[in-house]
Amino acid sequence: MSQTLAVINCSQLVTLSGPARPRVGPELRQLSIVEDGAMLVRDGRIATIGTGSEVERLIDNDCEIVDAGGRIVLPGFVDAHAHPVFAGTRANEFEERSQGATYQEIAARGGGIQSTVNATRAATLDELVATGKRYAEWFIRCGTTSVEAKSGYGLTVEDELKILRAIKRLDEETPLRYVPTFLGAHSIPAEYKARRDTYVSLLLDEMLPRVAAEKLAEFCDVFCEETVFTIDESRKILSGARYHGLGLRIHADQLSLSGGAKLAAELGTVTADHLEHTDAAGIAALKSAGVQPVLLPGSVYALDSSHYPAAREMIDAGLAIVLATDFNPGSSPTPAMPMILSLASTQMKMTPAESITAATINAAYSLNRGDKIGSLEAGKVADFVIHDCDDYRDLAYFFGIEHPWQVYAGGRRVFRRL
């Protein structure tokens, strides 16, 4: 029997309907808002979008009614860069940084990524799933319904596979939708510091074939930085990933102008992420290759840096910009996309409309999901959030509070704030 849901009394139904591609330039500000809007959902997919009077005449006695109470309704956020499976926290390092220690100093003495690697290696699959479920609830409470999920805290064959298997289970066992990315090239593990080539060979000869054979990831990512994986090493790893049928993503120009953006353009990666130090030449290269930038202001903020990526220059260049949380235990411990919207406006001078587009439909396209999620249009999956706001701009304007009132994934309510 068909299950029908009607969402009525929406002061603003922010649909983001438009061309079937990522949005660029002035399109980023075009949210396609239906004032006094309503939506009909059938069997987990959007059937009709319109004004209240248009949709209400289609409602029958078997239809469940959701009264938004004059609140705003948006697509669920799509978080296109996150590290949501790990063990332990790095609150001790957070405290050290508050007293003047730098992220690089802490990493040099065995902290940073390596400390999370140690904790994650010691955790069982079930333990990673249990903590992952806690973080999934956080994402949902913040209005996120889909998340890209990277491995990268195992750095051995079996531990990387363990993390990716945990991501698969979380996708099956929580309402949050996960898109898995293999990030075995997140760091050179401590035991390989004196033999980098051996670890790169391990990635190419053992990790990638196993990940591909078990179909545990859709993408491969590399932390491209001279102090992490060099341009040549990154090129080699990403080329190997492409051979195994994985889409390509890259951490680029985060800590320095290392040439990561230009490598992304050379290889035609789907995204180039971070880009805090990317210059005009790098921006032009990304534009010529059609690479989507994924900007992560949360990590700049959490590391007490002032070097935010050049979002306005990227928008002016015609790039299909994306915003994401970079949720991880070290450099961006937040799953809150509204906080990212606020940072985008205050620190990168993006308008609230541009930020919302970057965190929904553009993010969906960066994950090859633009035809399914990221906007409220007939035929798409009914992932939507009723926010307790009067205006869409409130999502960036009022920060540090929980905006979502109700969250729906696939037409099913998965969170309600009491």
C-alpha positions in Angstrom: 0.0 0.0 0.0 1.3 3.4 -1.0 2.4 5.6 2.0 1.7 9.3 1.4 3.0 12.2 3.5 2.0 15.9 3.1 4.1 18.7 4.5 2.0 21.8 4.8 2.2 25.3 6.2 5.9 26.0 5.3 6.6 29.7 5.4 9.5 29.1 3.0 9.9 25.8 1.1 13.5 26.2 0.0 13.6 23.7 -3.0 16.9 24.5 -4.7 15.2 23.3 -7.9 17.0 24.2 -11.1 19.4 22.9 -13.8 20.5 19.3 -13.4 24.1 20.2 -12.6 26.1 21.9 -10.0 25.3 25.6 -9.6 27.9 28.4 -10.3 28.1 32.1 -10.2 24.8 33.9 -9.6 23.0 30.5 -9.6 24.4 29.9 -6.1 22.0 32.5 -4.8 18.9 31.1 -6.6 17.2 28.9 -4.0 13.9 28.5 -5.8 11.8 29.3 -2.7 8.1 28.6 -2.6 6.4 31.0 -0.2 3.6 29.3 1.8 4.8 26.1 0.3 3.8 22.5 0.7 5.1 19.1 -0.4 3.6 15.7 -1.1 5.8 12.6 -0.5 4.9 9.2 -1.7 6.8 6.0 -0.8 9.8 7.9 0.3 10.1 10.1 -2.7 8.9 13.6 -3.5 5.7 13.5 -5.6 4.7 17.2 -5.8 6.0 20.6 -4.8 3.8 23.7 -4.8 1.9 26.3 -2.8 -0.2 25.2 0.1 -3.4 25.5 -1.9 -2.0 23.5 -4.8 -0.9 20.6 -2.7 -3.7 20.5 -0.1 -6.3 19.7 -2.8 -4.3 16.5 -3.5 -4.5 15.2 0.1 -6.8 12.3 0.8 -7.9 10.5 4.0 -5.0 8.1 4.0 -2.3 10.8 3.8 -0.2 11.6 6.9 -0.1 15.4 7.6 3.0 17.1 8.8 2.2 20.7 9.8 5.5 22.7 9.6 3.8 25.4 11.7 5.1 28.3 9.6 8.7 27.2 9.8 11.1 26.8 6.9 11.8 23.6 5.1 15.1 22.7 3.3 16.7 19.6 1.8 18.8 17.7 4.2 22.4 18.9 4.3 24.9 16.9 2.3 28.2 16.8 4.1 30.8 16.1 1.4 33.9 15.8 3.5 34.0 14.0 6.9 36.0 11.5 8.9 33.1 10.1 11.0 34.7 6.7 12.1 37.5 6.8 14.7 38.2 5.8 18.3 39.1 8.1 21.1 39.2 11.9 21.1 42.0 14.5 21.1 40.6 16.8 23.8 44.0 16.7 25.5 45.6 18.1 22.3 42.8 20.7 22.0 43.8 21.9 25.5 47.5 22.0 24.5 46.7 24.1 21.5 44.7 26.5 23.8 48.0 27.0 25.6 50.0 27.8 22.5 51.1 24.5 21.0 50.6 24.2 17.3 49.0 21.3 15.4 52.3 20.6 13.6 54.2 20.6 16.9 51.8 18.1 18.5 52.0 15.9 15.4 55.8 15.9 15.4 55.9 14.4 18.8 53.6 11.5 17.9 50.2 13.2 18.4 47.8 14.4 15.8 46.6 11.8 13.3 48.9 9.1 14.7 47.3 9.3 18.1 43.9 8.6 16.6 45.4 5.9 14.5 46.7 4.2 17.6 43.3 4.3 19.3 41.4 3.2 16.2 43.7 0.2 15.6 43.0 -0.9 19.2 39.2 -0.7 18.7 37.1 -3.5 17.4 34.7 -3.2 14.5 31.7 -3.3 16.9 33.3 -0.5 19.0 33.8 1.7 15.9 30.2 1.1 14.9 28.9 2.0 18.4 30.8 5.3 18.5 29.9 5.9 14.8 26.2 5.6 15.7 26.6 8.3 18.4 28.2 10.7 15.8 25.4 9.8 13.3 22.9 11.1 15.7 24.8 14.3 16.0 24.8 14.8 12.2 21.1 14.1 12.0 20.3 16.5 14.9 22.2 19.2 12.9 20.1 18.6 9.8 22.5 16.4 7.8 21.0 13.4 6.0 24.0 12.3 3.8 27.7 12.3 4.6 30.9 11.4 2.8 32.8 9.1 5.1 36.6 8.7 4.9 38.7 6.0 6.3 42.3 7.0 7.1 42.7 6.2 10.8 43.9 2.6 10.4 46.9 2.8 8.0 47.3 -0.9 7.8 45.4 -3.2 5.3 43.2 -4.8 7.9 42.5 -1.6 9.9 41.6 0.4 6.8 39.2 -2.4 5.8 37.8 -2.4 9.4 37.0 1.3 9.1 35.3 0.9 5.7 33.3 -2.1 7.0 32.2 0.0 9.9 31.1 2.7 7.4 29.1 0.1 5.5 27.4 -1.1 8.7 26.6 2.5 9.7 25.0 3.1 6.3 22.8 0.0 6.8 22.0 0.5 10.5 21.5 4.3 10.9 19.2 6.7 9.0 22.2 8.7 7.9 23.3 8.0 4.3 27.1 7.3 4.0 29.2 7.6 0.8 32.5 5.8 1.5 36.0 7.1 0.6 39.3 5.2 1.1 41.9 7.5 2.6 44.7 5.1 3.3 47.0 8.0 2.2 46.0 10.1 5.1 49.4 10.0 6.8 52.6 8.0 6.7 52.3 5.8 9.8 55.0 5.9 12.4 56.4 2.5 11.6 57.0 3.5 7.9 58.5 7.0 8.5 62.0 5.8 7.4 60.6 3.8 4.4 58.0 5.9 2.7 58.2 4.0 -0.5 57.3 0.8 1.2 54.1 2.3 2.5 53.2 3.7 -0.9 53.7 0.3 -2.4 51.5 -1.2 0.4 48.7 1.3 -0.6 49.1 0.4 -4.3 49.7 -3.3 -4.2 47.5 -4.4 -1.2 45.1 -1.8 0.1 43.6 -0.6 -3.1 43.1 -4.0 -4.6 41.4 -5.2 -1.4 39.2 -2.2 -1.1 38.1 -2.5 -4.8 37.6 -6.2 -4.6 35.2 -5.9 -1.6 33.5 -2.8 -3.1 34.0 -0.9 0.2 34.6 2.6 -1.3 33.4 4.8 -4.1 36.2 7.3 -3.9 39.9 7.5 -3.0 41.4 10.5 -1.3 45.0 11.5 -0.7 46.4 14.1 1.7 48.7 15.9 -0.7 51.3 18.0 1.1 55.1 17.9 0.9 55.2 16.9 4.6 52.6 14.2 4.1 52.3 12.7 0.5 54.3 14.6 -2.2 52.9 15.5 -5.5 54.6 12.5 -7.2 53.4 10.1 -4.5 49.9 11.5 -4.7 49.8 11.2 -8.4 50.9 7.6 -8.2 48.3 6.7 -5.6 45.4 8.4 -7.3 46.4 6.9 -10.7 46.3 3.5 -9.0 42.9 4.3 -7.5 41.6 5.2 -10.9 42.9 1.9 -12.3 40.7 0.1 -9.7 37.6 2.1 -10.7 37.5 4.6 -7.8 36.5 8.2 -8.1 39.2 10.7 -7.1 39.3 13.3 -4.3 42.3 15.1 -2.9 43.3 17.1 0.2 45.0 20.0 -1.6 46.9 23.1 -0.6 45.8 22.9 3.1 49.0 23.7 4.9 51.0 25.3 2.0 50.8 26.1 -1.7 52.0 22.6 -2.5 50.6 22.3 -6.0 47.7 20.1 -4.9 45.1 22.1 -6.8 47.1 21.9 -10.0 47.5 18.1 -9.5 43.7 17.8 -9.1 43.2 19.6 -12.4 45.9 17.4 -14.1 44.1 14.2 -12.9 40.6 15.5 -13.3 39.6 14.6 -9.7 36.0 15.0 -8.7 36.9 17.4 -5.9 39.8 19.3 -4.5 39.3 19.8 -0.7 40.6 22.5 1.7 42.5 24.8 -0.7 43.4 27.3 2.1 46.6 28.3 0.2 45.5 27.9 -3.4 46.4 30.9 -5.6 44.9 32.4 -8.7 46.7 29.9 -11.0 45.3 27.0 -9.0 41.8 28.4 -9.1 42.1 28.8 -12.9 43.4 25.2 -13.2 40.4 23.9 -11.2 38.0 25.8 -13.4 39.6 24.6 -16.6 39.3 20.9 -15.4 35.8 21.2 -13.9 37.0 20.2 -10.4 34.6 21.1 -7.6 36.3 22.9 -4.6 35.2 21.6 -1.2 35.9 24.3 1.4 36.2 23.4 5.1 36.2 26.6 7.2 35.6 24.6 10.4 39.1 23.2 10.3 40.6 26.7 9.8 38.6 27.9 12.8 39.4 25.0 15.0 43.2 25.3 14.3 43.1 29.0 15.2 44.2 30.0 11.7 43.1 33.1 9.8 44.0 31.6 6.4 40.5 30.8 5.0 40.2 29.7 1.4 39.5 32.3 -1.3 35.8 31.5 -1.7 34.8 34.7 -3.4 37.6 34.4 -6.0 36.5 30.8 -6.6 32.8 31.8 -7.0 33.8 34.7 -9.3 35.9 32.3 -11.4 32.8 30.1 -12.0 33.6 27.2 -9.7 30.8 25.0 -8.3 31.8 25.5 -4.7 30.9 23.0 -1.9 31.0 23.5 1.9 31.5 20.6 4.3 32.3 20.1 8.0 35.6 18.1 7.8 34.2 16.4 11.0 37.2 14.7 12.7 38.7 14.4 16.2 41.7 16.6 15.6 41.2 19.7 13.4 37.4 20.1 13.0 35.4 18.3 15.8 32.0 19.5 14.6 29.2 17.8 12.7 27.2 21.1 12.6 26.6 22.4 9.1 24.8 25.5 10.4 28.1 26.5 12.1 29.9 26.0 8.8 27.3 28.3 7.1 28.0 30.9 9.7 31.8 30.7 9.2 31.3 30.9 5.4 29.4 34.2 5.8 31.6 35.8 8.5 35.0 34.6 7.3 34.7 33.9 3.6 32.0 36.5 2.7 29.6 34.0 1.2 26.0 34.9 1.3 23.6 32.6 3.3 22.0 31.5 -0.1 25.4 30.7 -1.6 26.3 28.7 1.5 23.1 26.7 1.5 23.5 25.8 -2.2 27.1 24.7 -1.5 26.0 22.5 1.4 23.1 20.8 -0.4 22.8 20.5 -4.2 26.4 21.2 -5.1 27.6 18.8 -2.4 25.3 16.2 -3.8 26.8 16.5 -7.2 30.3 16.2 -5.8 29.3 12.8 -4.5 27.6 11.7 -7.8 24.2 12.0 -6.0 22.8 15.2 -7.6 20.0 13.3 -9.4 18.8 11.8 -6.1 19.4 14.2 -3.2 20.3 17.8 -2.4 17.2 19.5 -3.6 13.4 19.2 -3.2 12.1 18.2 -6.6 9.7 15.6 -7.9 11.2 12.2 -8.1 14.0 12.8 -5.6 14.5 11.1 -2.3 12.5 12.9 0.4 15.4 14.0 2.6 14.2 17.2 4.2 14.5 19.2 7.4 11.9 21.5 9.1 14.0 24.2 10.7 12.6 26.3 13.6 13.4 29.5 11.8 11.4 32.3 10.1 13.8 32.9 7.2 16.5 30.7 5.5 19.1 33.3 6.4 18.6 32.5 10.1 20.5 29.3 9.6 23.8 31.3 9.2 22.7 34.3 11.3 21.8 32.6 14.5 24.7 30.3 15.3 25.4 27.9 18.2 21.9 26.7 18.5 20.0 23.6 17.2 17.8 24.8 14.3 16.3 21.5 13.1 12.8 20.8 14.6 12.1 17.6 12.6 14.4 15.7 10.2 13.2 13.2 7.6 15.3 10.7 5.6 13.6 8.9 2.7 10.2 10.3 3.9 10.6 8.8 7.4 11.0 11.0 10.4 14.3 10.3 12.1 14.5 13.2 14.6 12.1 15.5 16.4 13.2 18.0 18.9 10.8 18.1 21.9 
